[in-house]
Amino acid sequence: MLVDEAQTAPEVFDAVQSRYLGKGRLHHLRSKHGAEIDFIVEIDGQAIPVEAKWTERPRRDDARHVIAFLREQKNPAEYGFVVCRAPRPELLHEGVMAIPWFCL
């Protein structure tokens, strides 16, 4: 995680937590191999992976841990997100959408 991402992650955490408070649970995941998902929003029995990136131009590589998480789950969520500074939502991979911070 870059310094700018580390500074912004608490803002994303607060936004996600306040939006889903009482509707689900919020987690963080780091695998034994070092792969990390910044936020897992558990709601209605699904674990939705969310990565926070500082970029304005998200790429598929920014979603690699989200993609891996969705592939490895026995009952995967239908989608995952990369929250970033992009000007508009953008599909990065099947089931993985980059969304601007202001869409939270």
VENNORKA-V303332 format. One record per residue. N is the residue number from 1. RES is the residue in one letter. PHI is phi as a letter, one per 20 degrees, with the letter a starting at -180 (none if undefined). BURIAL is 1 if it has 9 or more other C-alpha atoms within 8 Angstrom, else 0. Layout:
((N/RES/PHI/BURIAL) (N/RES/PHI/BURIAL))
This chain:
((1/M/none/0) (2/L/f/0) (3/V/g/0) (4/D/f/0) (5/E/f/1) (6/A/f/1) (7/Q/f/0) (8/T/e/0) (9/A/g/1) (10/P/f/0) (11/E/f/0) (12/V/f/1) (13/F/g/1) (14/D/f/0) (15/A/f/1) (16/V/f/1) (17/Q/f/1) (18/S/f/0) (19/R/f/0) (20/Y/d/1) (21/L/g/0) (22/G/n/0) (23/K/d/0) (24/G/a/1) (25/R/c/1) (26/L/c/1) (27/H/c/0) (28/H/c/1) (29/L/c/1) (30/R/c/1) (31/S/f/0) (32/K/f/0) (33/H/e/0) (34/G/n/0) (35/A/f/0) (36/E/c/1) (37/I/d/1) (38/D/f/1) (39/F/b/1) (40/I/d/1) (41/V/e/1) (42/E/e/1) (43/I/b/1) (44/D/l/0) (45/G/m/0) (46/Q/d/1) (47/A/d/1) (48/I/e/1) (49/P/f/1) (50/V/c/1) (51/E/d/1) (52/A/d/1) (53/K/c/1) (54/W/e/1) (55/T/f/0) (56/E/e/0) (57/R/c/0) (58/P/f/1) (59/R/c/0) (60/R/g/0) (61/D/f/0) (62/D/f/1) (63/A/d/1) (64/R/g/0) (65/H/f/1) (66/V/f/1) (67/I/f/1) (68/A/f/0) (69/F/g/1) (70/L/f/1) (71/R/f/0) (72/E/e/0) (73/Q/f/0) (74/K/f/0) (75/N/c/0) (76/P/f/1) (77/A/f/1) (78/E/f/0) (79/Y/b/1) (80/G/b/1) (81/F/c/1) (82/V/d/1) (83/V/e/1) (84/C/b/1) (85/R/e/1) (86/A/f/1) (87/P/f/0) (88/R/b/0) (89/P/f/1) (90/E/b/0) (91/L/f/1) (92/L/e/1) (93/H/a/1) (94/E/g/0) (95/G/n/0) (96/V/c/1) (97/M/d/1) (98/A/e/1) (99/I/c/1) (100/P/f/1) (101/W/g/1) (102/F/f/0) (103/C/e/0) (104/L/f/0))
